[in-house]
Structure formats: C-alpha cells, structure tokens
Amino acid sequence: MHKRLRIRASRAGYSESDGTLVILSCGAQDTSAILSSLHDAQVDTIISVLTLCSVPDPQDTITNLVLDVLKPGGKLLFYEHVLSPLKDVAWWQCFWTPLWAFLLDGCRLDRPTHVYIEEVGGRSGENVWKERNVWGKEGEPDECLFWHRAGQYIKA
C-alpha cells in the first residue's frame, strides 16, 4: 500500500523528498526501529486507522508509541473497531474473534483499544493526556458487531 500512500500524501502536499512524509516498513510495536528511521526525532502526529486490532501487544505498543515516539503537544488520531460496552454484542465479538483473527491476519474484534489509549500513563504513573475527544461512527448503531470509536488525544 506504500505506492498508494505516497500518491495520496503527494496530493495533500507531503513527500519523502522534503521530509514531510516518512513511510516505515516496520510494525507499530517496533518503536526502536521507528525512532531509528526518524533519526531519534519524535513526531507531531500518530495516525492509526484500523490497525491496532492486529498489533500483538496493543497496550504496550500504544504506551511506547505515545511515550517514546509522540512529542509533547503531539496528537494521536485513531479510528478503530473496538469491543462493545454492550455485554451481548461483546459476547458475539469474543465468539467470532478466533475465526476472524485467523481469516484476517490477526485482526481482533474483542479489543477495547479506545480504553487502552485512554489509560496510557507515564512511566511514573502520571497522566499523559492534555486533551481527549472520542466519538462513534456516525449512524452506527450501538448493537453493531464492528463497533467503532474515533478519537483525538493530545499529549501533555
């Protein structure tokens, strides 16, 4: 998908040649490789769109990305399908997750990713978020098996 990403980024005024776009070929969990690719510089924005559902250890990955890669004042933007707060919907999400994950490269329906993001704390336990804003997908019923949350968090 890198070719398509480069085309879309170029249309929006971003490019690798001027340093406004960096496309990484590592997983989100590999924060040392990310920082190395960025010459140990932190970033203004991290965007996650339907990806954290398949990260092997999402809580640690999200925490490390926020603490190590995102600069103070930086934004974490996300759009993810997440575990429903409705017990009957969550039951079905958990029921289907093993098959779903097998068929769709580790994607899990049963992760409360939005909660993982909310709960990120500093290494000394301090609050890392200056601002938080989370919302649902417009028109999506609460009973949806693929329940989504979107959000914008700003690091303190």
OpenMM code with the backbone's topology and positions (N, CA, C; nanometers):
from openmm import Vec3, app, unit

residues = "MET HIS LYS ARG LEU ARG ILE ARG ALA SER ARG ALA GLY TYR SER GLU SER ASP GLY THR LEU VAL ILE LEU SER CYS GLY ALA GLN ASP THR SER ALA ILE LEU SER SER LEU HIS ASP ALA GLN VAL ASP THR ILE ILE SER VAL LEU THR LEU CYS SER VAL PRO ASP PRO GLN ASP THR ILE THR ASN LEU VAL LEU ASP VAL LEU LYS PRO GLY GLY LYS LEU LEU PHE TYR GLU HIS VAL LEU SER PRO LEU LYS ASP VAL ALA TRP TRP GLN CYS PHE TRP THR PRO LEU TRP ALA PHE LEU LEU ASP GLY CYS ARG LEU ASP ARG PRO THR HIS VAL TYR ILE GLU GLU VAL GLY GLY ARG SER GLY GLU ASN VAL TRP LYS GLU ARG ASN VAL TRP GLY LYS GLU GLY GLU PRO ASP GLU CYS LEU PHE TRP HIS ARG ALA GLY GLN TYR ILE LYS ALA".split()
positions = [
    Vec3(0.0817, -0.1200, 0.0000),
    Vec3(0.0000, 0.0000, 0.0000),
    Vec3(0.0860, 0.1264, 0.0000),
    Vec3(0.2170, 0.1106, 0.0056),
    Vec3(0.3031, 0.2277, 0.0125),
    Vec3(0.2906, 0.3169, -0.1102),
    Vec3(0.2764, 0.2547, -0.2282),
    Vec3(0.2647, 0.3341, -0.3508),
    Vec3(0.1402, 0.4229, -0.3451),
    Vec3(0.0285, 0.3652, -0.3041),
    Vec3(-0.0960, 0.4431, -0.2937),
    Vec3(-0.0842, 0.5510, -0.1875),
    Vec3(-0.0180, 0.5183, -0.0778),
    Vec3(0.0019, 0.6154, 0.0292),
    Vec3(0.0847, 0.7341, -0.0200),
    Vec3(0.1893, 0.7057, -0.0946),
    Vec3(0.2728, 0.8134, -0.1494),
    Vec3(0.1927, 0.9037, -0.2427),
    Vec3(0.1090, 0.8444, -0.3250),
    Vec3(0.0273, 0.9230, -0.4188),
    Vec3(-0.0690, 1.0139, -0.3426),
    Vec3(-0.1390, 0.9586, -0.2469),
    Vec3(-0.2346, 1.0387, -0.1692),
    Vec3(-0.1657, 1.1460, -0.0867),
    Vec3(-0.0525, 1.1099, -0.0270),
    Vec3(0.0222, 1.2082, 0.0522),
    Vec3(0.0708, 1.3215, -0.0365),
    Vec3(0.1169, 1.2875, -0.1566),
    Vec3(0.1641, 1.3891, -0.2505),
    Vec3(0.0529, 1.4868, -0.2867),
    Vec3(-0.0658, 1.4345, -0.3082),
    Vec3(-0.1812, 1.5212, -0.3385),
    Vec3(-0.2117, 1.6181, -0.2248),
    Vec3(-0.1769, 1.5763, -0.1027),
    Vec3(-0.2028, 1.6601, 0.0149),
    Vec3(-0.0819, 1.7482, 0.0487),
    Vec3(0.0242, 1.7395, -0.0315),
    Vec3(0.1394, 1.8259, -0.0108),
    Vec3(0.2516, 1.7665, 0.0727),
    Vec3(0.2507, 1.6351, 0.0918),
    Vec3(0.3543, 1.5691, 0.1709),
    Vec3(0.4403, 1.4817, 0.0811),
    Vec3(0.5709, 1.4790, 0.1087),
    Vec3(0.6577, 1.3938, 0.0276),
    Vec3(0.7776, 1.3483, 0.1107),
    Vec3(0.8332, 1.2374, 0.0682),
    Vec3(0.9527, 1.1856, 0.1343),
    Vec3(1.0742, 1.2726, 0.1026),
    Vec3(1.0763, 1.3299, -0.0170),
    Vec3(1.1934, 1.4079, -0.0581),
    Vec3(1.2141, 1.5327, 0.0273),
    Vec3(1.1061, 1.5940, 0.0748),
    Vec3(1.1234, 1.7140, 0.1583),
    Vec3(1.1124, 1.6833, 0.3079),
    Vec3(1.0976, 1.5538, 0.3410),
    Vec3(1.0960, 1.5139, 0.4816),
    Vec3(0.9628, 1.5299, 0.5523),
    Vec3(0.8580, 1.5652, 0.4778),
    Vec3(0.7269, 1.5805, 0.5415),
    Vec3(0.6495, 1.4493, 0.5473),
    Vec3(0.7049, 1.3456, 0.4857),
    Vec3(0.6430, 1.2132, 0.4865),
    Vec3(0.7504, 1.1082, 0.5108),
    Vec3(0.7256, 1.0219, 0.6078),
    Vec3(0.8142, 0.9089, 0.6332),
    Vec3(0.7262, 0.7841, 0.6370),
    Vec3(0.7522, 0.6906, 0.5472),
    Vec3(0.6792, 0.5647, 0.5436),
    Vec3(0.7708, 0.4584, 0.6027),
    Vec3(0.7235, 0.3948, 0.7057),
    Vec3(0.8041, 0.2960, 0.7771),
    Vec3(0.7683, 0.1550, 0.7323),
    Vec3(0.8675, 0.0688, 0.7287),
    Vec3(0.8432, -0.0698, 0.6887),
    Vec3(0.8544, -0.1644, 0.8076),
    Vec3(0.8195, -0.1153, 0.9259),
    Vec3(0.8226, -0.1990, 1.0455),
    Vec3(0.6862, -0.1922, 1.1129),
    Vec3(0.6651, -0.2816, 1.2072),
    Vec3(0.5403, -0.2820, 1.2805),
    Vec3(0.5366, -0.1726, 1.3863),
    Vec3(0.4178, -0.1367, 1.4274),
    Vec3(0.3998, -0.0320, 1.5281),
    Vec3(0.4645, -0.0680, 1.6602),
    Vec3(0.4786, -0.1976, 1.6876),
    Vec3(0.5359, -0.2414, 1.8135),
    Vec3(0.6876, -0.2207, 1.8189),
    Vec3(0.7503, -0.1967, 1.7055),
    Vec3(0.8956, -0.1824, 1.6996),
    Vec3(0.9343, -0.0347, 1.7115),
    Vec3(0.9145, 0.0219, 1.8293),
    Vec3(0.9386, 0.1656, 1.8467),
    Vec3(1.0866, 0.2024, 1.8297),
    Vec3(1.1776, 0.1114, 1.8584),
    Vec3(1.3195, 0.1446, 1.8378),
    Vec3(1.3496, 0.1604, 1.6887),
    Vec3(1.2913, 0.0759, 1.6038),
    Vec3(1.3095, 0.0893, 1.4587),
    Vec3(1.2418, 0.2163, 1.4075),
    Vec3(1.1265, 0.2484, 1.4648),
    Vec3(1.0573, 0.3715, 1.4253),
    Vec3(1.1445, 0.4921, 1.4571),
    Vec3(1.1940, 0.4985, 1.5794),
    Vec3(1.2785, 0.6118, 1.6190),
    Vec3(1.4070, 0.6173, 1.5364),
    Vec3(1.4643, 0.5009, 1.5070),
    Vec3(1.5846, 0.4977, 1.4238),
    Vec3(1.5546, 0.5535, 1.2848),
    Vec3(1.4404, 0.5157, 1.2270),
    Vec3(1.4010, 0.5664, 1.0951),
    Vec3(1.3784, 0.7165, 1.0964),
    Vec3(1.3422, 0.7679, 1.2127),
    Vec3(1.3156, 0.9114, 1.2277),
    Vec3(1.4365, 0.9859, 1.2840),
    Vec3(1.5512, 0.9176, 1.2885),
    Vec3(1.6749, 0.9755, 1.3434),
    Vec3(1.6538, 1.0237, 1.4862),
    Vec3(1.5811, 0.9421, 1.5637),
    Vec3(1.5505, 0.9659, 1.7050),
    Vec3(1.4688, 1.0918, 1.7313),
    Vec3(1.4023, 1.1434, 1.6291),
    Vec3(1.3150, 1.2597, 1.6472),
    Vec3(1.1728, 1.2118, 1.6769),
    Vec3(1.1061, 1.2803, 1.7678),
    Vec3(0.9658, 1.2482, 1.7951),
    Vec3(0.8779, 1.3145, 1.6895),
    Vec3(0.7537, 1.2667, 1.6780),
    Vec3(0.6641, 1.3137, 1.5728),
    Vec3(0.5501, 1.3985, 1.6294),
    Vec3(0.4924, 1.4804, 1.5418),
    Vec3(0.3795, 1.5664, 1.5771),
    Vec3(0.2492, 1.4885, 1.5868),
    Vec3(0.2334, 1.3877, 1.5009),
    Vec3(0.1056, 1.3173, 1.4914),
    Vec3(0.1282, 1.1697, 1.4642),
    Vec3(0.0521, 1.0879, 1.5347),
    Vec3(0.0446, 0.9444, 1.5049),
    Vec3(-0.0991, 0.9186, 1.4630),
    Vec3(-0.1161, 0.8525, 1.3495),
    Vec3(-0.2488, 0.8205, 1.2980),
    Vec3(-0.2619, 0.6691, 1.2899),
    Vec3(-0.3690, 0.6176, 1.3473),
    Vec3(-0.3961, 0.4745, 1.3409),
    Vec3(-0.5374, 0.4543, 1.2874),
    Vec3(-0.5467, 0.3874, 1.1748),
    Vec3(-0.6761, 0.3592, 1.1129),
    Vec3(-0.6877, 0.2083, 1.0955),
    Vec3(-0.7723, 0.1477, 1.1779),
    Vec3(-0.7997, 0.0047, 1.1710),
    Vec3(-0.6721, -0.0792, 1.1689),
    Vec3(-0.5789, -0.0463, 1.2579),
    Vec3(-0.4540, -0.1212, 1.2647),
    Vec3(-0.4258, -0.1788, 1.4028),
    Vec3(-0.4662, -0.1124, 1.5073),
    Vec3(-0.4325, -0.1572, 1.6423),
    Vec3(-0.5027, -0.2869, 1.6802),
    Vec3(-0.6000, -0.3278, 1.6022),
    Vec3(-0.6707, -0.4536, 1.6262),
    Vec3(-0.5823, -0.5745, 1.5992),
    Vec3(-0.4729, -0.5553, 1.5268),
    Vec3(-0.3882, -0.6695, 1.4916),
    Vec3(-0.2468, -0.6604, 1.5487),
    Vec3(-0.2186, -0.5615, 1.6294),
    Vec3(-0.0870, -0.5486, 1.6922),
    Vec3(-0.0752, -0.6547, 1.8013),
    Vec3(0.0375, -0.7263, 1.8072),
    Vec3(0.0499, -0.8357, 1.9042),
    Vec3(0.0265, -0.7985, 2.0507),
    Vec3(0.0813, -0.6887, 2.0986),
    Vec3(0.0638, -0.6485, 2.2383),
    Vec3(0.0189, -0.5026, 2.2402),
    Vec3(-0.1118, -0.4795, 2.2180),
    Vec3(-0.1587, -0.3424, 2.1941),
    Vec3(-0.1354, -0.2449, 2.3088),
    Vec3(-0.1510, -0.2865, 2.4325),
    Vec3(-0.1342, -0.1927, 2.5435),
    Vec3(0.0092, -0.1417, 2.5508),
    Vec3(0.1056, -0.2321, 2.5431),
    Vec3(0.2458, -0.1896, 2.5458),
    Vec3(0.2817, -0.1091, 2.4222),
    Vec3(0.2330, -0.1510, 2.3065),
    Vec3(0.2634, -0.0808, 2.1822),
    Vec3(0.2112, 0.0618, 2.1862),
    Vec3(0.0853, 0.0792, 2.2256),
    Vec3(0.0269, 0.2133, 2.2322),
    Vec3(0.1038, 0.2990, 2.3328),
    Vec3(0.1321, 0.2433, 2.4486),
    Vec3(0.2056, 0.3178, 2.5516),
    Vec3(0.3428, 0.3599, 2.5007),
    Vec3(0.4170, 0.2679, 2.4402),
    Vec3(0.5503, 0.3002, 2.3908),
    Vec3(0.5465, 0.4017, 2.2769),
    Vec3(0.4491, 0.3903, 2.1885),
    Vec3(0.4359, 0.4898, 2.0813),
    Vec3(0.4115, 0.6288, 2.1393),
    Vec3(0.3208, 0.6363, 2.2356),
    Vec3(0.2869, 0.7661, 2.2941),
    Vec3(0.4046, 0.8229, 2.3727),
    Vec3(0.4669, 0.7408, 2.4561),
    Vec3(0.5740, 0.7916, 2.5416),
    Vec3(0.7040, 0.8177, 2.4660),
    Vec3(0.7374, 0.7318, 2.3698),
    Vec3(0.8676, 0.7414, 2.3036),
    Vec3(0.8647, 0.8146, 2.1694),
    Vec3(0.7580, 0.7971, 2.0932),
    Vec3(0.7563, 0.8481, 1.9557),
    Vec3(0.6798, 0.9809, 1.9427),
    Vec3(0.5742, 0.9984, 2.0193),
    Vec3(0.4922, 1.1198, 2.0093),
    Vec3(0.5502, 1.2303, 2.0968),
    Vec3(0.5736, 1.3460, 2.0366),
    Vec3(0.6316, 1.4560, 2.1131),
    Vec3(0.5263, 1.5221, 2.2019),
    Vec3(0.5682, 1.5913, 2.3074),
    Vec3(0.4720, 1.6659, 2.3900),
    Vec3(0.3940, 1.7651, 2.3030),
    Vec3(0.2641, 1.7689, 2.3241),
    Vec3(0.1775, 1.8523, 2.2412),
    Vec3(0.1339, 1.7838, 2.1130),
    Vec3(0.1880, 1.6653, 2.0866),
    Vec3(0.1544, 1.5913, 1.9656),
    Vec3(0.0173, 1.5261, 1.9752),
    Vec3(-0.0372, 1.4898, 1.8590),
    Vec3(-0.1712, 1.4313, 1.8517),
    Vec3(-0.1654, 1.2832, 1.8182),
    Vec3(-0.2522, 1.2080, 1.8833),
    Vec3(-0.2789, 1.0698, 1.8459),
    Vec3(-0.4198, 1.0687, 1.7894),
    Vec3(-0.4320, 1.0360, 1.6623),
    Vec3(-0.5612, 1.0278, 1.5952),
    Vec3(-0.5879, 0.8811, 1.5642),
    Vec3(-0.7083, 0.8358, 1.5930),
    Vec3(-0.7370, 0.6959, 1.5652),
    Vec3(-0.8808, 0.6755, 1.5216),
    Vec3(-0.8969, 0.5683, 1.4452),
    Vec3(-1.0280, 0.5167, 1.4058),
    Vec3(-1.0128, 0.3655, 1.4077),
    Vec3(-1.0786, 0.3000, 1.5016),
    Vec3(-1.0610, 0.1570, 1.5211),
    Vec3(-1.1954, 0.0906, 1.5511),
    Vec3(-1.2100, -0.0359, 1.5131),
    Vec3(-1.3250, -0.1110, 1.5638),
    Vec3(-1.2829, -0.1654, 1.6986),
    Vec3(-1.3736, -0.1587, 1.7949),
    Vec3(-1.3376, -0.1888, 1.9334),
    Vec3(-1.4443, -0.2763, 1.9996),
    Vec3(-1.4086, -0.3272, 2.1168),
    Vec3(-1.5013, -0.4082, 2.1943),
    Vec3(-1.6194, -0.3231, 2.2392),
    Vec3(-1.7367, -0.3720, 2.2156),
    Vec3(-1.8592, -0.3008, 2.2533),
    Vec3(-1.8784, -0.3016, 2.4047),
    Vec3(-1.9348, -0.1948, 2.4606),
    Vec3(-1.9674, -0.1947, 2.6029),
    Vec3(-2.0954, -0.2733, 2.6333),
    Vec3(-2.1684, -0.3101, 2.5285),
    Vec3(-2.2902, -0.3896, 2.5465),
    Vec3(-2.2506, -0.5360, 2.5599),
    Vec3(-2.2901, -0.5969, 2.6715),
    Vec3(-2.2463, -0.7344, 2.7010),
    Vec3(-2.2855, -0.8347, 2.5937),
    Vec3(-2.4068, -0.8223, 2.5385),
    Vec3(-2.4474, -0.9201, 2.4370),
    Vec3(-2.3682, -0.9029, 2.3078),
    Vec3(-2.3407, -0.7813, 2.2691),
    Vec3(-2.2600, -0.7570, 2.1489),
    Vec3(-2.1160, -0.8017, 2.1735),
    Vec3(-2.0625, -0.7675, 2.2908),
    Vec3(-1.9254, -0.8079, 2.3250),
    Vec3(-1.9112, -0.9608, 2.3247),
    Vec3(-2.0159, -1.0304, 2.3705),
    Vec3(-2.0116, -1.1768, 2.3702),
    Vec3(-1.9926, -1.2276, 2.2279),
    Vec3(-2.0698, -1.1737, 2.1336),
    Vec3(-2.0577, -1.2159, 1.9942),
    Vec3(-1.9231, -1.1764, 1.9354),
    Vec3(-1.8723, -1.0601, 1.9721),
    Vec3(-1.7397, -1.0208, 1.9246),
    Vec3(-1.6336, -1.1209, 1.9723),
    Vec3(-1.6409, -1.1585, 2.0991),
    Vec3(-1.5461, -1.2565, 2.1537),
    Vec3(-1.5641, -1.3938, 2.0886),
    Vec3(-1.6884, -1.4303, 2.0611),
    Vec3(-1.7185, -1.5585, 1.9977),
    Vec3(-1.6542, -1.5665, 1.8584),
    Vec3(-1.6688, -1.4609, 1.7786),
    Vec3(-1.6208, -1.4627, 1.6412),
    Vec3(-1.4721, -1.4318, 1.6277),
    Vec3(-1.4100, -1.3742, 1.7298),
    Vec3(-1.2703, -1.3299, 1.7177),
    Vec3(-1.1727, -1.4387, 1.6752),
    Vec3(-1.1739, -1.5601, 1.7294),
    Vec3(-1.0740, -1.6594, 1.6844),
    Vec3(-1.0788, -1.6859, 1.5330),
    Vec3(-1.1975, -1.7047, 1.4800),
    Vec3(-1.2108, -1.7279, 1.3360),
    Vec3(-1.1742, -1.6015, 1.2577),
    Vec3(-1.2260, -1.4894, 1.3033),
    Vec3(-1.1999, -1.3603, 1.2386),
    Vec3(-1.0491, -1.3330, 1.2330),
    Vec3(-0.9808, -1.3542, 1.3453),
    Vec3(-0.8367, -1.3292, 1.3517),
    Vec3(-0.7600, -1.4236, 1.2587),
    Vec3(-0.8035, -1.5475, 1.2515),
    Vec3(-0.7390, -1.6441, 1.1627),
    Vec3(-0.7540, -1.6016, 1.0164),
    Vec3(-0.8725, -1.5614, 0.9778),
    Vec3(-0.9005, -1.5249, 0.8392),
    Vec3(-0.8450, -1.3880, 0.7995),
    Vec3(-0.8329, -1.2982, 0.8967),
    Vec3(-0.7966, -1.1598, 0.8643),
    Vec3(-0.6674, -1.1146, 0.9323),
    Vec3(-0.5673, -1.1998, 0.9253),
    Vec3(-0.4310, -1.1635, 0.9634),
    Vec3(-0.4171, -1.1071, 1.1046),
    Vec3(-0.4841, -1.1707, 1.1995),
    Vec3(-0.4688, -1.1329, 1.3396),
    Vec3(-0.5622, -1.0250, 1.3887),
    Vec3(-0.6472, -0.9738, 1.3038),
    Vec3(-0.7421, -0.8699, 1.3435),
    Vec3(-0.8365, -0.9240, 1.4504),
    Vec3(-0.8508, -0.8492, 1.5592),
    Vec3(-0.9329, -0.8942, 1.6713),
    Vec3(-1.0501, -0.7979, 1.6926),
    Vec3(-1.1668, -0.8547, 1.7047),
    Vec3(-1.2886, -0.7762, 1.7296),
    Vec3(-1.3078, -0.7456, 1.8774),
    Vec3(-1.2324, -0.8126, 1.9629),
    Vec3(-1.2590, -0.8092, 2.1069),
    Vec3(-1.1626, -0.7220, 2.1871),
    Vec3(-1.1032, -0.6237, 2.1231),
    Vec3(-1.0092, -0.5358, 2.1933),
    Vec3(-1.0726, -0.4005, 2.2232),
    Vec3(-1.0636, -0.3569, 2.3481),
    Vec3(-1.1124, -0.2233, 2.3829),
    Vec3(-1.0021, -0.1191, 2.3593),
    Vec3(-0.9605, -0.1064, 2.2351),
    Vec3(-0.8467, -0.0223, 2.2007),
    Vec3(-0.8641, 0.1213, 2.2500),
    Vec3(-0.9847, 0.1739, 2.2399),
    Vec3(-1.0086, 0.3116, 2.2862),
    Vec3(-0.9814, 0.3248, 2.4358),
    Vec3(-1.0065, 0.2189, 2.5118),
    Vec3(-0.9775, 0.2185, 2.6558),
    Vec3(-0.8265, 0.2115, 2.6783),
    Vec3(-0.7563, 0.1300, 2.5992),
    Vec3(-0.6111, 0.1215, 2.6102),
    Vec3(-0.5479, 0.2596, 2.5901),
    Vec3(-0.5973, 0.3336, 2.4921),
    Vec3(-0.5446, 0.4679, 2.4645),
    Vec3(-0.5739, 0.5609, 2.5818),
    Vec3(-0.6952, 0.5568, 2.6309),
    Vec3(-0.7348, 0.6405, 2.7444),
    Vec3(-0.6462, 0.6147, 2.8660),
    Vec3(-0.6082, 0.4903, 2.8869),
    Vec3(-0.5357, 0.4505, 3.0079),
    Vec3(-0.3841, 0.4669, 2.9991),
    Vec3(-0.3318, 0.5164, 2.8881),
    Vec3(-0.1874, 0.5340, 2.8781),
    Vec3(-0.1418, 0.6281, 2.9893),
    Vec3(-0.0435, 0.5830, 3.0626),
    Vec3(0.0144, 0.6651, 3.1689),
    Vec3(0.1640, 0.6774, 3.1491),
    Vec3(0.2209, 0.7770, 3.2102),
    Vec3(0.3651, 0.7950, 3.2024),
    Vec3(0.4372, 0.6853, 3.2789),
    Vec3(0.5649, 0.6763, 3.2611),
    Vec3(0.6430, 0.5703, 3.3261),
    Vec3(0.6436, 0.5842, 3.4775),
    Vec3(0.6108, 0.7025, 3.5270),
    Vec3(0.5983, 0.7228, 3.6720),
    Vec3(0.4519, 0.7263, 3.7144),
    Vec3(0.3634, 0.6890, 3.6217),
    Vec3(0.2208, 0.6829, 3.6523),
    Vec3(0.1445, 0.8116, 3.6281),
    Vec3(0.2121, 0.9154, 3.5806),
    Vec3(0.1448, 1.0432, 3.5588),
    Vec3(0.0536, 1.0391, 3.4361),
    Vec3(-0.0417, 1.1290, 3.4326),
    Vec3(-0.1341, 1.1419, 3.3204),
    Vec3(-0.0567, 1.1968, 3.2006),
    Vec3(-0.0730, 1.1377, 3.0845),
    Vec3(-0.0009, 1.1851, 2.9664),
    Vec3(-0.0879, 1.2674, 2.8719),
    Vec3(-0.2186, 1.2707, 2.8953),
    Vec3(-0.3076, 1.3386, 2.8019),
    Vec3(-0.3468, 1.4772, 2.8509),
    Vec3(-0.3301, 1.5745, 2.7637),
    Vec3(-0.3742, 1.7113, 2.7916),
    Vec3(-0.5194, 1.7290, 2.7491),
    Vec3(-0.5547, 1.6670, 2.6365),
    Vec3(-0.6911, 1.6748, 2.5840),
    Vec3(-0.7312, 1.5387, 2.5300),
    Vec3(-0.8626, 1.5099, 2.5401),
    Vec3(-0.9182, 1.3837, 2.4900),
    Vec3(-1.0527, 1.4122, 2.4234),
    Vec3(-1.0727, 1.3481, 2.3125),
    Vec3(-1.2019, 1.3576, 2.2461),
    Vec3(-1.2257, 1.2262, 2.1719),
    Vec3(-1.3315, 1.1541, 2.2090),
    Vec3(-1.3632, 1.0250, 2.1472),
    Vec3(-1.5082, 1.0287, 2.1014),
    Vec3(-1.5362, 0.9710, 1.9859),
    Vec3(-1.6714, 0.9675, 1.9335),
    Vec3(-1.6918, 0.8394, 1.8539),
    Vec3(-1.8156, 0.8128, 1.8217),
    Vec3(-1.8505, 0.6943, 1.7442),
    Vec3(-1.8678, 0.7263, 1.5977),
    Vec3(-1.8851, 0.6233, 1.5199),
    Vec3(-1.9083, 0.6371, 1.3761),
    Vec3(-2.0506, 0.6861, 1.3549),
    Vec3(-2.0647, 0.7905, 1.2782),
    Vec3(-2.1962, 0.8492, 1.2553),
    Vec3(-2.2919, 0.7464, 1.1946),
    Vec3(-2.4090, 0.7335, 1.2561),
    Vec3(-2.5120, 0.6440, 1.2066),
    Vec3(-2.4933, 0.4979, 1.2443),
    Vec3(-2.3859, 0.4654, 1.3132),
    Vec3(-2.3612, 0.3260, 1.3510),
    Vec3(-2.4386, 0.2927, 1.4785),
    Vec3(-2.5205, 0.1876, 1.4739),
    Vec3(-2.5963, 0.1512, 1.5942),
    Vec3(-2.5049, 0.0915, 1.7019),
    Vec3(-2.5437, 0.1072, 1.8264),
    Vec3(-2.4654, 0.0520, 1.9377),
    Vec3(-2.4567, -0.0998, 1.9319),
    Vec3(-2.5504, -0.1643, 1.8649),
    Vec3(-2.5544, -0.3101, 1.8585),
    Vec3(-2.4672, -0.3673, 1.7474),
    Vec3(-2.3875, -0.2864, 1.6831),
    Vec3(-2.3056, -0.3296, 1.5701),
    Vec3(-2.1911, -0.4201, 1.6156),
    Vec3(-2.1724, -0.5318, 1.5467),
    Vec3(-2.0631, -0.6246, 1.5762),
    Vec3(-1.9275, -0.5585, 1.5518),
    Vec3(-1.9215, -0.4685, 1.4571),
    Vec3(-1.7986, -0.3962, 1.4237),
    Vec3(-1.8102, -0.2534, 1.4761),
    Vec3(-1.8199, -0.2408, 1.6067),
    Vec3(-1.8414, -0.1119, 1.6722),
    Vec3(-1.7138, -0.0291, 1.6656),
    Vec3(-1.7245, 0.0944, 1.6245),
    Vec3(-1.6078, 0.1795, 1.6028),
    Vec3(-1.6008, 0.2957, 1.7016),
    Vec3(-1.4805, 0.3394, 1.7265),
    Vec3(-1.4521, 0.4615, 1.8012),
    Vec3(-1.3445, 0.5362, 1.7238),
    Vec3(-1.3578, 0.6660, 1.7242),
    Vec3(-1.2569, 0.7552, 1.6668),
    Vec3(-1.2157, 0.8508, 1.7770),
    Vec3(-1.0970, 0.9031, 1.7660),
    Vec3(-1.0556, 0.9942, 1.8714),
    Vec3(-0.9364, 1.0796, 1.8340),
    Vec3(-0.9258, 1.1875, 1.9099),
    Vec3(-0.8110, 1.2752, 1.9029),
    Vec3(-0.7634, 1.2992, 2.0450),
    Vec3(-0.6422, 1.2589, 2.0719),
    Vec3(-0.5805, 1.2781, 2.2027),
    Vec3(-0.4581, 1.3679, 2.1819),
    Vec3(-0.4379, 1.4604, 2.2732),
    Vec3(-0.3213, 1.5481, 2.2663),
    Vec3(-0.2350, 1.5225, 2.3892),
    Vec3(-0.1089, 1.4955, 2.3639),
    Vec3(-0.0154, 1.4618, 2.4715),
    Vec3(0.0230, 1.5871, 2.5502),
    Vec3(0.0275, 1.5733, 2.6798),
    Vec3(0.0660, 1.6861, 2.7669),
    Vec3(0.2123, 1.7192, 2.7464),
] * unit.nanometer
topology = app.Topology()
chain = topology.addChain("A")
for resn in residues:
    res = topology.addResidue(resn, chain)
    for name in ("N", "CA", "C"):
        topology.addAtom(name, app.Element.getBySymbol(name[0]), res)
